[in-house]
């Protein structure tokens, strides 16, 4: 009787462990740091011999360069929580120590504004609607993270706080992040669904 009780208990423990492992594996987040399109010449596909012709003598091919991390000007494809939702997101420009677009809004004492211009293209199969600023943040070399603030800057028009895009449509605008003076922002991140999605795009600023 004791042997049967121990066998049942052992089976329950194993089943519990498998269930826990499966649950943990289903909630992994993903941070993409590679650009959707690489610069010309950085990545090439293998050449194929023409059909019906003997292949020329193979020559040593140069080793493919390691794909660099995304930076200013690069596009990263991200996905949202709902199936069929996705964006191509481009960090177009960066304006450090950005100037206020009016005489009333200024950075807090001891801080400065960092402007980031993003382009969003709806690559999904359904309409996109969100406040993109909620899913944007920058990080410094020490890991400190800074969120966006509502402000207009002279660099250009601000990103709308209520972006709505049908499939194929795009939006362009600046967002502002307030950071302490003397702090160097090293990366910028964008996440769909006001920062709640599991897939994040990340760009190097330096």
Secondary structure per residue as TSV (DSSP state, phi and psi in degrees):
chain	resnum	aa	ss	phi	psi
A	1	X	-	360.0	-40.1
A	2	X	H	-63.3	-38.7
A	3	X	H	-62.8	-41.2
A	4	X	H	-64.7	-40.2
A	5	X	H	-64.5	-43.2
A	6	X	H	-65.3	-37.6
A	7	X	H	-63.9	-43.0
A	8	X	H	-64.8	-41.9
A	9	X	H	-63.6	-41.5
A	10	X	H	-63.9	-39.2
A	11	X	H	-64.2	-39.2
A	12	X	H	-63.6	-41.3
A	13	X	H	-64.1	-43.7
A	14	X	H	-63.3	-44.2
A	15	X	H	-62.0	-40.1
A	16	X	H	-63.9	-40.9
A	17	X	H	-64.8	-41.2
A	18	X	H	-64.9	-39.8
A	19	X	H	-63.9	-42.6
A	20	X	H	-64.2	-41.3
A	21	X	H	-63.3	-43.1
A	22	X	H	-63.9	-41.7
A	23	X	H	-64.1	-42.3
A	24	X	H	-65.8	-38.0
A	25	X	H	-70.5	-18.5
A	26	X	T	-88.5	-2.8
A	27	X	T	-117.0	18.9
A	28	X	-	-67.6	137.6
A	29	X	-	-95.6	160.6
A	30	X	E	-131.6	130.0
A	31	X	E	-115.4	116.0
A	32	X	E	-93.6	126.2
A	33	X	-	-117.4	2.3
A	34	X	B	-100.5	135.1
A	35	X	-	-67.1	149.1
A	36	X	S	-65.6	-37.4
A	37	X	S	-125.5	126.3
A	38	X	-	-86.3	162.7
A	39	X	-	-66.2	154.0
A	40	X	T	-57.1	131.9
A	41	X	T	91.0	-7.5
A	42	X	S	-82.2	-29.0
A	43	X	-	-137.5	130.3
A	44	X	-	-131.3	153.5
A	45	X	-	-96.7	157.5
A	46	X	-	-67.4	139.9
A	47	X	-	-75.8	145.2
A	48	X	-	-113.8	142.7
A	49	X	-	-70.8	146.1
A	50	X	-	-66.2	144.1
A	51	X	T	-63.3	136.1
A	52	X	T	82.5	-1.5
A	53	X	S	-120.5	142.1
A	54	X	-	-65.8	142.9
A	55	X	-	-70.1	138.8
A	56	X	-	-68.5	161.5
A	57	X	-	-57.9	127.1
A	58	X	-	-67.2	133.3
A	59	X	-	-108.9	149.0
A	60	X	-	-57.5	130.6
A	61	X	-	-96.1	141.9
A	62	X	-	-64.9	146.7
A	63	X	-	-65.4	137.7
A	64	X	-	-64.9	135.8
A	65	X	-	-71.5	144.3
A	66	X	-	-67.9	130.9
A	67	X	-	-64.4	130.4
A	68	X	-	-77.6	163.9
A	69	X	B	-73.9	152.7
A	70	X	-	-66.2	145.1
A	71	X	B	-138.1	-165.4
A	72	X	T	-61.3	130.4
A	73	X	T	98.4	-10.7
A	74	X	-	-93.5	156.9
A	75	X	E	-113.1	135.6
A	76	X	E	-124.2	133.9
A	77	X	E	-88.2	127.0
A	78	X	E	-125.5	159.0
A	79	X	E	-123.3	158.1
A	80	X	-	-102.7	-172.1
A	81	X	S	-70.9	-36.9
A	82	X	S	-84.1	143.1
A	83	X	T	-62.9	133.3
A	84	X	T	91.9	1.4
A	85	X	-	-101.1	133.0
A	86	X	E	-167.3	153.3
A	87	X	E	-136.4	146.3
A	88	X	E	-95.4	117.3
A	89	X	E	-113.1	126.4
A	90	X	E	-117.9	127.1
A	91	X	E	-85.6	100.5
A	92	X	E	-77.8	-52.0
A	93	X	E	-144.1	162.0
A	94	X	E	-131.6	134.3
A	95	X	E	-124.7	100.2
A	96	X	E	-81.2	148.0
A	97	X	T	54.7	47.6
A	98	X	-	-65.1	148.7
A	99	X	-	-94.9	138.6
A	100	X	B	-62.5	145.1
A	101	X	S	-86.1	-3.0
A	102	X	S	-143.8	174.2
A	103	X	S	-88.5	-1.5
A	104	X	S	-102.2	-36.0
A	105	X	-	-94.4	126.2
A	106	X	-	-141.8	156.8
A	107	X	-	-63.9	154.9
A	108	X	-	-63.4	158.9
A	109	X	T	-58.9	131.6
A	110	X	T	83.8	6.1
A	111	X	E	-126.9	167.3
A	112	X	E	-138.8	167.0
A	113	X	E	-102.7	136.1
A	114	X	E	-112.7	116.3
A	115	X	E	-94.0	136.1
A	116	X	E	-127.5	122.6
A	117	X	E	-98.8	120.7
A	118	X	E	-114.1	145.3
A	119	X	E	-115.4	130.1
A	120	X	E	-115.7	130.2
A	121	X	E	-124.2	123.6
A	122	X	E	-75.9	106.2
A	123	X	-	-98.3	3.5
A	124	X	S	-83.9	-176.9
A	125	X	S	-101.1	1.0
A	126	X	S	-134.1	165.3
A	127	X	-	-65.2	146.8
A	128	X	E	-108.6	132.4
A	129	X	E	-143.9	123.7
A	130	X	E	-171.8	170.9
A	131	X	-	-103.6	97.3
A	132	X	G	-56.0	-31.9
A	133	X	G	-56.0	-31.8
A	134	X	G	-66.1	-21.2
A	135	X	G	-105.8	16.7
A	136	X	E	-116.3	137.0
A	137	X	E	-153.0	159.8
A	138	X	E	-122.3	157.1
A	139	X	E	-131.4	144.7
A	140	X	E	-98.5	-179.0
A	141	X	T	-64.3	-22.9
A	142	X	T	-88.9	-2.9
A	143	X	-	92.9	3.1
A	144	X	-	-71.1	137.0
A	145	X	E	-113.4	142.1
A	146	X	E	-130.0	135.8
A	147	X	E	-95.7	170.2
A	148	X	E	-77.6	159.7
A	149	X	E	-132.6	152.1
A	150	X	-	-82.3	115.4
A	151	X	-	-162.6	149.7
A	152	X	-	-102.3	138.9
A	153	X	B	-124.8	161.0
A	154	X	T	-73.1	-11.5
A	155	X	T	-63.7	-27.0
A	156	X	B	160.1	179.2
A	157	X	-	-61.7	143.7
A	158	X	B	-76.2	153.2
A	159	X	-	-67.4	136.7
A	160	X	-	-62.2	147.6
A	161	X	S	-85.6	-0.7
A	162	X	S	-140.1	72.0
A	163	X	E	-81.5	131.1
A	164	X	E	-132.9	119.0
A	165	X	E	-129.3	128.8
A	166	X	-	-77.4	163.4
A	167	X	T	-52.6	128.6
A	168	X	T	93.3	-16.9
A	169	X	-	-78.8	162.4
A	170	X	E	-137.7	160.0
A	171	X	E	-137.9	145.9
A	172	X	E	-136.3	135.1
A	173	X	E	179.8	166.9
A	174	X	E	-95.7	142.5
A	175	X	E	-121.0	155.3
A	176	X	E	-121.6	133.6
A	177	X	E	-118.9	131.2
A	178	X	E	-94.6	121.8
A	179	X	E	-128.9	153.2
A	180	X	E	-63.9	146.7
A	181	X	T	-62.9	139.4
A	182	X	T	90.2	-10.9
A	183	X	-	-91.8	129.7
A	184	X	-	-99.1	114.3
A	185	X	E	-74.0	131.2
A	186	X	E	-108.6	-30.0
A	187	X	E	-139.4	153.9
A	188	X	E	-123.9	143.6
A	189	X	E	-126.5	147.7
A	190	X	E	-132.6	130.4
A	191	X	E	-131.9	134.0
A	192	X	H	-69.3	172.8
A	193	X	H	56.3	46.6
A	194	X	H	54.8	35.3
A	195	X	H	88.4	4.3
A	196	X	T	-94.9	-14.5
A	197	X	S	-68.0	163.2
A	198	X	S	-87.2	-9.3
A	199	X	E	-114.4	123.5
A	200	X	E	-121.4	139.6
A	201	X	E	-99.5	142.5
A	202	X	E	-134.9	133.0
A	203	X	E	-120.9	142.1
A	204	X	E	-81.0	136.8
A	205	X	-	-97.2	-19.5
A	206	X	-	-129.2	360.0
